[in-house]
Amino acid sequence: MSNSSPERNKAIVREAFETLFNKRAYAAAERFWSPNYIQHSAHIPPGRDGLFGLIKSLPSTVKYEPGVILAERDYVIAHGRYSGLGFPANWIITDIVRMEDGVLVEHWDVIQDEATKEQSKSGHPMFGDTFPE
């Protein structure tokens, strides 16, 4: 039986993303991602090594900001902003992670360019309560 809970899984995902994307502490991040990690993203090579290799290739200016994080059973959904990528717009990404015993074992995502105030037909920001500058 799993010793995980939705609240524990949310905390693990938040710490894992901070460790890998913001601190770029690769050795420390290994404990969060399974060696058999399954990647479903079209832009990320397979496995934990593929993910880590992608992060290593990104500019040091990349920053991850967590937003809403939801969890049910062994799934965590994190809505966040990735900035500093060197692209014309930040990315707003919904990451979907399946966990097993406190480790990230599988990942899917949905990616959108972040709209400016001028581009937003709704008049509301896509992330947080302010538009990007």
C-alpha positions in Angstrom: 0.0 0.0 0.0 1.2 3.5 -0.9 2.3 5.8 1.9 1.5 8.9 -0.2 -1.3 11.4 0.3 -2.5 14.1 -2.1 -1.1 16.8 0.3 2.3 15.0 0.5 2.4 14.6 -3.2 1.7 18.3 -3.9 4.6 19.2 -1.5 6.9 16.8 -3.2 6.1 18.1 -6.7 6.6 21.7 -5.5 10.0 20.8 -4.0 11.0 18.7 -7.0 10.3 21.5 -9.5 12.0 24.1 -7.3 15.1 21.8 -7.0 15.4 21.1 -10.7 14.1 24.2 -12.5 15.1 27.0 -10.2 18.1 25.6 -8.2 19.3 23.3 -11.0 20.6 20.9 -8.3 20.7 17.9 -10.5 22.1 15.4 -8.0 19.5 16.5 -5.4 16.7 16.3 -8.0 17.5 12.7 -8.8 15.7 11.6 -5.6 12.4 13.1 -6.9 12.4 11.5 -10.4 12.2 7.7 -11.0 15.1 6.2 -13.0 12.3 4.7 -15.1 10.5 8.1 -15.5 8.0 8.1 -18.5 7.8 11.3 -20.4 4.8 12.1 -22.7 5.9 15.6 -23.7 6.6 16.1 -27.4 9.5 18.5 -26.7 11.3 16.6 -24.0 13.5 13.6 -24.7 12.5 10.3 -22.9 13.3 9.5 -19.3 14.8 11.3 -16.4 18.1 11.9 -18.3 16.1 13.4 -21.2 14.4 15.9 -18.8 17.6 16.8 -17.0 19.5 17.2 -20.3 16.8 19.6 -21.5 17.0 21.7 -18.3 20.8 21.8 -18.6 20.5 23.1 -22.2 18.2 26.0 -21.2 19.4 29.5 -20.3 20.4 30.1 -16.7 17.6 32.8 -16.7 14.8 30.2 -16.7 12.5 30.5 -13.7 9.6 28.3 -12.6 6.8 29.9 -10.6 4.2 27.5 -9.2 0.5 28.5 -9.2 -2.4 26.3 -8.4 -1.5 22.7 -7.5 -4.1 20.1 -7.2 -3.8 16.4 -6.3 -6.0 13.3 -6.3 -4.8 9.8 -5.5 -1.3 9.5 -7.2 -1.8 12.4 -9.6 -0.7 16.0 -9.2 -1.6 18.8 -11.6 0.6 22.0 -11.3 -0.3 25.2 -13.2 2.8 27.3 -13.4 4.8 30.0 -15.3 8.1 29.3 -17.0 9.9 32.6 -17.8 13.4 33.5 -19.0 13.3 30.9 -21.7 14.5 33.3 -24.4 11.2 33.0 -26.3 9.0 35.9 -27.3 6.5 34.9 -24.5 6.6 33.1 -21.2 5.1 29.6 -21.1 2.1 28.9 -19.0 2.2 25.1 -18.4 -0.1 22.6 -16.8 2.1 19.7 -15.7 0.4 16.5 -14.9 2.5 14.1 -12.9 1.8 10.5 -11.7 3.5 9.6 -8.5 4.5 6.3 -6.9 5.6 6.2 -3.3 6.7 9.9 -3.3 8.6 9.7 -6.6 7.6 11.3 -10.0 7.1 8.4 -12.4 5.2 9.8 -15.4 4.5 13.2 -16.9 2.2 15.0 -19.4 1.9 18.7 -20.0 -0.2 21.4 -21.8 1.7 24.5 -22.9 0.5 28.0 -23.9 2.3 31.2 -24.6 1.4 33.8 -22.0 -0.8 36.5 -23.3 -0.2 40.2 -22.7 -2.9 42.5 -21.6 -3.3 43.7 -25.2 -3.6 40.1 -26.4 -6.1 38.9 -23.8 -9.7 38.9 -25.0 -10.9 38.1 -21.5 -9.1 41.0 -19.9 -7.7 38.6 -17.3 -4.1 37.3 -16.9 -3.4 33.7 -17.6 -1.3 33.3 -14.5 -1.6 35.0 -11.1 -3.2 38.4 -11.0 -0.9 40.5 -13.2 0.0 40.4 -16.9 3.6 40.0 -18.0 5.5 43.2 -18.9 
